[in-house]
Amino acid sequence: MAMSDYHAAFGRYICDDRGRLFVQTFEKSAAGNYIYDVFDAGGRYITRIPLKGTPLVSKNEKLYCREEDKSRFELMVRYHLVWNIK
């Protein structure tokens, strides 16, 4: 299969109800999870977080991701987000 020399700088992204943007990079953590760069509503970089699964929705400081367990059974996992932005 031929691969293009050019591709998007990110894999996917979602926006939460506060205007924050979660952007999947092509980098992976030591555990093999994709790393997401997070930006505030004004486009300023906040942080980066590794996520085991695919983020689907972020609302009311909760992030919902589709993940697989060891037997490849799909789960919906909810994370509580705590922002320490000064």
PAZAPA-4460 file (N, C-alpha, C; in steps of 0.05 Angstrom, whole numbers, plus 32768, in hexadecimal, padded with zeros to 4 digits):
% residues 86
    n_x    n_y    n_z   ca_x   ca_y   ca_z    c_x    c_y    c_z   seq   type   mol
   8011   7FE8   8000   8000   8000   8000   8012   8019   8000     1      M     A
   800C   802B   7FEE   801C   8044   7FEC   8012   8058   8001     2      A     A
   8025   8065   800E   801F   807A   8021   8027   8095   8016     3      M     A
   8016   80A8   801A   801B   80C3   8012   8032   80CF   8022     4      S     A
   8041   80E1   8017   8056   80F0   8025   8049   8105   8038     5      D     A
   8030   810B   8033   8023   8120   8042   800A   8115   8051     6      Y     A
   8006   811F   8069   7FEE   8116   8079   7FE8   812C   808D     7      H     A
   7FD1   812B   8098   7FC9   813F   80AC   7FDB   813D   80C4     8      A     A
   7FDD   8153   80D3   7FEF   8155   80EA   7FE2   8148   8103     9      A     A
   7FC9   813F   8100   7FBB   8133   8117   7FAA   811D   810D    10      F     A
   7FA2   810C   8120   7F91   80F5   8119   7F73   80FC   811B    11      G     A
   7F6A   8106   8132   7F4E   810E   8136   7F4D   8123   814B    12      R     A
   7F36   812E   814F   7F32   8142   8164   7F15   8143   816D    13      Y     A
   7F11   814C   8186   7EF6   8151   8190   7EF7   816C   819F    14      I     A
   7EE1   8178   81A1   7EDE   8191   81B0   7ECB   818D   81C7    15      C     A
   7ED1   8198   81DE   7EBF   8194   81F5   7EAB   81AB   81F7    16      D     A
   7E9A   81AA   820B   7E85   81BF   820F   7E90   81D9   8219    17      D     A
   7EAA   81DB   8220   7EB7   81F4   8228   7EC9   81FF   8212    18      R     A
   7EC8   81F3   81FB   7ED8   81FC   81E5   7EF5   81F2   81E4    19      G     A
   7EFC   81E0   81F6   7F16   81D4   81F6   7F18   81C0   81DF    20      R     A
   7F2F   81BE   81D3   7F33   81AC   81BC   7F48   8197   81C3    21      L     A
   7F40   817E   81C0   7F52   8167   81C4   7F5B   815D   81A9    22      F     A
   7F74   815E   81A3   7F7F   8157   8189   7F92   813F   818B    23      V     A
   7F8B   812A   817D   7F9C   8112   817D   7FB5   8116   816C    24      Q     A
   7FCC   8113   8179   7FE5   8114   816A   7FEC   80F8   8160    25      T     A
   8002   80F5   8152   800B   80DB   8149   801F   80CF   815D    26      F     A
   8024   80DD   8173   8036   80D3   8187   8027   80C0   8199    27      E     A
   8036   80AD   81A5   802B   809A   81B8   803B   809B   81D1    28      K     A
   802D   8095   81E7   803A   8093   8202   804A   8079   8203    29      S     A
   8059   8076   8219   8068   805D   821E   8055   8045   821E    30      A     A
   803C   8049   8227   8029   8033   8229   801B   802E   820E    31      A     A
   8021   803E   81F9   8016   803A   81DF   7FFC   8049   81DA    32      G     A
   7FF5   805C   81EC   7FDC   806B   81E8   7FE2   8085   81D9    33      N     A
   7FCF   808D   81C8   7FD2   80A6   81B9   7FD2   80BD   81CC    34      Y     A
   7FE2   80D2   81C6   7FE4   80EA   81D6   7FD3   80FF   81C9    35      I     A
   7FC3   810D   81D9   7FB2   8123   81D0   7FBC   813D   81DB    36      Y     A
   7FBF   8151   81CA   7FC5   816C   81D2   7FAA   817A   81D8    37      D     A
   7FA9   8189   81ED   7F90   8197   81F5   7F94   81B5   81F4    38      V     A
   7F81   81C3   81E7   7F82   81E0   81E4   7F69   81EC   81F0    39      F     A
   7F6B   8204   81FB   7F54   8211   8206   7F43   821E   81EF    40      D     A
   7F2D   822A   81F6   7F1B   8236   81E2   7F28   824C   81D2    41      A     A
   7F3D   8258   81DD   7F4C   826D   81CF   7F63   8263   81BE    42      G     A
   7F66   8248   81BE   7F7B   823C   81AD   7F96   8239   81BC    43      G     A
   7F97   8240   81D5   7FB0   823D   81E5   7FB4   8220   81EE    44      R     A
   7FCC   8217   81EB   7FD3   81FC   81F4   7FD0   81FA   8212    45      Y     A
   7FC3   81E4   821C   7FBF   81DF   8238   7FD1   81C9   8242    46      I     A
   7FCE   81B1   8235   7FDD   819A   823E   7FDC   8184   8229    47      T     A
   7FE8   816E   822F   7FE6   8156   821E   7FDF   813E   8230    48      R     A
   7FCE   812D   8226   7FC6   8116   8236   7FC6   80FC   8224    49      I     A
   7FD0   80E6   822F   7FCD   80CD   8221   7FB2   80C0   8227    50      P     A
   7FA5   80B7   8212   7F8B   80A9   8216   7F8C   808D   820B    51      L     A
   7F83   807A   821A   7F83   805E   8212   7F70   8059   81FB    52      K     A
   7F59   8067   81FB   7F45   8062   81E7   7F40   807B   81D6    53      G     A
   7F29   807A   81C9   7F21   8090   81B7   7F0E   80A3   81C5    54      T     A
   7F15   80BC   81C9   7F02   80CF   81D5   7EEB   80D4   81C3    55      P     A
   7ED3   80D4   81CE   7EBB   80D8   81BE   7EAC   80F2   81C5    56      L     A
   7EA9   80F7   81DF   7E9A   810E   81E9   7EA8   8119   8202    57      V     A
   7EA9   8133   8205   7EB2   813F   821D   7E9E   8155   8225    58      S     A
   7E91   8151   823C   7E7C   8163   8245   7E7B   8163   8264    59      K     A
   7E77   817A   8270   7E75   817D   828D   7E8D   8171   829B    60      N     A
   7EA4   8177   8291   7EBE   816D   829C   7EC1   814F   829D    61      E     A
   7EB2   8141   828B   7EB4   8124   8288   7EBD   811F   826B    62      K     A
   7ECF   810C   8268   7ED8   8103   824E   7ED0   80E6   824A    63      L     A
   7EC1   80E1   8236   7EB7   80C6   8230   7EC8   80BA   8219    64      Y     A
   7ED4   80A3   821E   7EE5   8096   820A   7EDC   8079   8205    65      C     A
   7EE0   8071   81EC   7EDB   8055   81E5   7EF6   8047   81E7    66      R     A
   7EF7   8032   81F8   7F10   8023   81FD   7F0A   8005   81FA    67      E     A
   7F20   7FF6   81F7   7F1E   7FD9   81F6   7F2C   7FCD   820E    68      E     A
   7F20   7FB8   821A   7F2E   7FAA   8230   7F41   7F95   8224    69      D     A
   7F4E   7F85   8235   7F62   7F72   822B   7F57   7F5D   8218    70      K     A
   7F3D   7F57   821A   7F30   7F44   8208   7F24   7F51   81F0    71      S     A
   7F2A   7F6B   81EC   7F20   7F7C   81D5   7F02   7F82   81D7    72      R     A
   7EF7   7F7F   81EF   7EDB   7F87   81F3   7EDA   7FA5   81F6    73      F     A
   7EC8   7FB2   81E7   7EC6   7FCF   81E7   7EB7   7FDA   81FF    74      E     A
   7EC3   7FEF   820B   7EB7   7FFB   8223   7EB4   8019   821E    75      L     A
   7EA1   8025   822C   7E9E   8042   822D   7EA9   804A   8248    76      M     A
   7EBE   805A   8248   7ECB   8062   8261   7EC8   8080   8265    77      V     A
   7EC2   8088   827E   7EBF   80A5   8284   7ED5   80AE   8296    78      R     A
   7EE2   80C3   828E   7EF7   80D0   829E   7EED   80EA   82A8    79      Y     A
   7EF4   80F1   82C1   7EEE   810B   82CC   7F06   811D   82C7    80      H     A
   7F02   8134   82BB   7F18   8146   82B4   7F1A   815B   82CA    81      L     A
   7F32   8160   82D3   7F38   8175   82E7   7F4D   8187   82DA    82      V     A
   7F47   81A0   82D8   7F59   81B4   82CB   7F65   81C5   82E0    83      W     A
   7F7F   81C6   82E1   7F8E   81D7   82F4   7F9C   81ED   82E3    84      N     A
   7F8D   81FE   82D7   7F97   8213   82C6   7F98   822D   82D5    85      I     A
   7FAF   823A   82D5   7FB3   8253   82E3   7FB8   826A   82D0    86      K     A
***
